[in-house]
């Protein structure tokens, strides 16, 4: 190449460098790292925790920071050492754990715990509508907390995965509870749950035909009890018969028929979920007064207000009371009786949800990207956003879908 040609190429290169050059757009990184705090539960003798050490290890390996308040896992038989070895930081006060950006817990925080929360934090917990008041909502809104109730969180097909998991546990556990309080050692009638040769079977009446009812009925039938299921949705009654593979007695909730069944019942299980945020009594005080002495009512709907008029909230420490000589068991967090199993079930749901939210760019992006997750939100940055909660407490609310439209 001649000297002239070389100088020509140099001149061309110099000139072309002045032209606009193509440049690749930077790829937006949507991966979000969470800072999660798991406090020690102080309400209702709660023993569950939201994440197992194995789940903590997975989340930490994915870049998330997790703080666990000391002894928070002991009720579920998970030690501080296990969480520490999984990569969590063990903190020794509630004040410290509430410094996290997102709080993951079982029971709703008390008003004292809300005072420890940071402005604009995210809270994921139960809401326990049956025991809440407007003061609780107002306290969250003063802190501009975005709160999600796991009773409201749905999956992609409209199911409620956390409610179903806890309902399965409650249904499997409820007959063991009934056996405790029917036994002579606990001051009960002194009868066996089920039946033996030559002895009439125990009569079990179940109000509701959902997941709790399905598992409770299966356990009762397995023991040899006579089961009756009441619900006002025919499709649910048809489904439970199909699922159980048994020609059990089913009926709509007719006052006369239900009253007659309750008179002969040994065990009554309230497993009716509130519809559109409204709980309703289907077993009146008069019906309870006509029941057999020392029969047992287990109201599993108590966290939403209960479906038995005589029900009152009880705890694991004092689980029962008697009214009209009928034993009432009304503990809202019944799954806490088997805390290790319940924690594992919860962790299996929360872990992939957290990983998904991180991929989406954070909790807020997750909320506005997926309606099934948005349904879990009941307060958002200072506003009540759930219509059913608003109706129960007589408060104003903002439709989160309108906020979504404004956001985009």
Buried (B, 14 or more C-beta within 10 A) or exposed (E): EEEEEEEEEEEEEEEEEEEEEEEEEEEEEEEBEBEBBBBBBBBBBBBBBBBBBBBBBBBBEBEBBBBBBBEBBBBBEBEBEBBBEBBBBBBEEBEBBBBBBBBBBBBBBEEEBBEBBBEEBBBBBBBBBBBBEBEBBBBBBEBBBBBBBBBBBBBEEEEBBBBBBBBBBBBBBBBEBBBBBBBEEEEBBEBBBBBEEEEEBBBBBBBBBBBBBBBBBBBBBEBBBBBBBBBBBEEBBEBBBEBBEEEBEBBEBEEEEBBEBBEEBBBBBBBBBBEEBEBEBBBBEEBBEBBBEBBBBBBBBBBBBBBBBBBEBBBBEEBBBEBBEBBBBBBBBBBBBBBBBBBBBBBBBBBEBBBEBBBBBBBBBBBBBBBBBBBBBBBBBBBBBBBBBBEBBEBEBBEBEEBBEEEE
